[in-house]
């Protein structure tokens, strides 16, 4: 199967999942538990589109939990801002209620907030396969961004179990994620 056919099929399957909200709540729990004990203070994420899992509620709770510690931590969440010319992403501070505007692809992005460099980056997975490889929408934004970020953040894919593609074959330029979570738990590394 071609990746473009896989992409179309996976988007339709995800949008048609009758229990998507329940699975999203399960993945919120998995994500919150996975974050316990992580040393990161800046986490990059994404604004969900096309039925993607929404990581922002769990991240907002993570941010608030940092403020409740005996020695409070200033935790920050960054959302991507697209550089259309270079087809890369930078991350800018997001918080509930922060000013937003649409980017070049009509996806909401923080407006006039500070630039941050995440040490942990949650990446949306349209699909994923053995070895920690991710199938995105084909634009290469995350691949180019990860190649340019120094130091490279720890990368965690987020997707639903329905997105597992057992015969996924990565291309030479594909870089595996450090971990992948779905509603059942950690599926990479196994």
C-alpha positions in Angstrom: 0.0 0.0 0.0 1.1 3.5 -0.7 1.5 6.0 2.1 -1.1 8.3 0.6 -3.7 5.6 0.6 -2.7 4.6 4.2 -3.1 8.3 5.2 -6.6 8.6 3.7 -7.7 5.3 5.2 -6.3 6.2 8.7 -7.9 9.6 8.7 -11.3 8.1 7.8 -10.9 5.3 10.4 -10.0 7.8 13.1 -12.8 10.2 12.3 -15.3 7.3 12.3 -14.3 5.7 15.6 -17.5 5.5 17.5 -15.7 5.5 20.9 -13.0 8.1 20.1 -13.9 10.3 23.1 -13.6 7.3 25.5 -10.3 6.3 23.9 -9.1 9.9 24.2 -9.9 9.9 27.9 -7.9 6.7 28.3 -5.0 8.2 26.5 -5.2 11.3 28.7 -4.7 9.0 31.7 -1.8 7.1 30.0 -0.1 10.4 29.2 -0.6 11.8 32.7 0.9 8.7 34.3 3.7 8.6 31.8 4.7 12.2 32.7 5.1 11.4 36.4 8.7 11.8 37.4 9.8 13.4 34.0 12.4 16.2 34.7 11.2 18.3 31.7 10.0 21.9 32.3 9.3 22.8 28.7 7.1 20.4 26.7 6.2 20.9 23.0 2.9 19.6 21.7 0.4 20.3 18.9 -3.0 21.7 18.2 -5.2 18.7 17.3 -6.6 18.5 13.8 -8.5 15.8 11.8 -9.6 13.9 14.8 -6.1 13.7 16.4 -5.8 13.1 20.1 -5.8 16.3 22.1 -2.8 16.4 24.5 -3.5 19.8 25.9 -5.7 19.0 28.8 -3.2 16.5 30.2 -0.4 19.0 29.7 -2.3 21.8 31.4 -2.7 19.5 34.4 1.0 18.7 34.3 1.8 22.4 34.3 -0.6 23.0 37.3 0.9 20.0 39.1 4.3 21.6 38.9 3.0 24.6 40.7 1.8 22.5 43.6 5.2 20.8 44.3 7.0 21.6 47.6 9.5 23.5 45.4 7.2 24.8 42.6 8.5 24.4 39.0 7.8 26.8 36.3 6.6 24.4 33.6 5.8 25.7 30.1 3.9 24.2 27.2 4.8 25.2 23.6 2.7 24.9 20.5 4.2 24.9 16.9 4.4 27.9 14.7 5.0 27.1 11.1 7.8 28.7 9.1 6.3 28.3 5.7 9.4 29.2 3.8 11.7 26.6 5.6 8.9 24.2 6.4 10.0 23.9 10.0 8.4 24.6 13.3 9.3 26.7 16.3 7.5 26.5 19.6 5.8 29.3 21.4 4.2 29.3 24.9 0.6 28.2 25.1 -1.7 28.3 28.0 -5.5 28.1 28.2 -7.0 31.4 27.0 -3.8 32.7 25.4 -4.3 34.8 22.3 -4.4 32.6 19.2 -4.4 33.2 15.5 -4.4 30.8 12.5 -1.2 29.9 10.8 -0.6 29.5 7.1 -2.4 26.2 7.2 -5.4 27.5 9.2 -4.3 25.8 12.3 -4.4 27.8 15.6 -1.1 29.0 16.9 -0.1 31.2 19.9 0.0 34.9 19.1 2.8 37.0 20.4 4.0 34.6 23.1 7.6 33.7 24.0 9.7 31.3 22.0 10.6 28.1 23.9 12.8 25.1 23.1 11.2 21.9 24.4 13.2 19.1 26.0 10.2 16.8 25.4 8.1 16.9 22.3 4.7 15.2 21.9 4.1 14.4 18.2 0.8 13.5 16.6 0.7 10.1 14.9 -1.7 9.5 12.1 -0.2 6.0 12.0 2.8 4.3 13.5 4.6 1.0 13.1 7.2 -1.3 14.5 10.4 0.2 15.6 8.9 3.5 16.7 8.3 4.9 13.2 5.6 7.5 12.7 3.3 8.2 9.7 2.3 11.8 9.5 0.5 13.8 6.8 3.6 13.9 4.5 4.7 17.5 4.9 8.0 16.6 6.7 7.7 19.5 9.2 8.5 17.3 12.2 11.4 15.6 10.4 13.0 18.9 9.4 12.4 20.4 12.8 13.8 17.5 14.7 16.9 17.6 12.5 17.5 21.2 13.4 16.7 21.3 17.1 19.7 21.3 19.4 19.7 19.6 21.8 17.3 17.2 20.2 14.2 16.7 22.4 12.9 13.4 23.6 10.2 12.6 21.1 6.9 10.8 22.0 4.3 9.9 19.5 0.6 10.1 20.5 -2.0 8.1 18.6 -4.9 5.7 18.9 -4.5 2.0 18.8 -6.4 2.0 15.5 -3.4 3.8 13.9 -1.0 0.8 14.2 0.3 -0.2 10.8 1.9 -3.6 11.2 3.6 -3.6 7.7 4.8 0.1 7.9 8.1 0.4 6.1 10.1 3.5 7.0 12.0 5.4 4.4 15.7 6.2 4.6 15.1 9.7 6.0 12.6 8.5 8.7 13.9 8.8 12.3 12.2 6.6 15.0 10.5 8.3 17.9 11.8 7.7 21.4 8.4 6.4 22.6 4.9 6.0 21.4 1.8 6.1 23.6 -1.8 5.0 22.8 -4.9 4.4 24.9 -3.5 1.1 26.0 -0.2 2.4 27.3 3.4 2.6 26.0 3.6 0.7 22.7 7.2 1.8 21.9 9.7 0.9 23.1 8.2 -2.5 23.7 
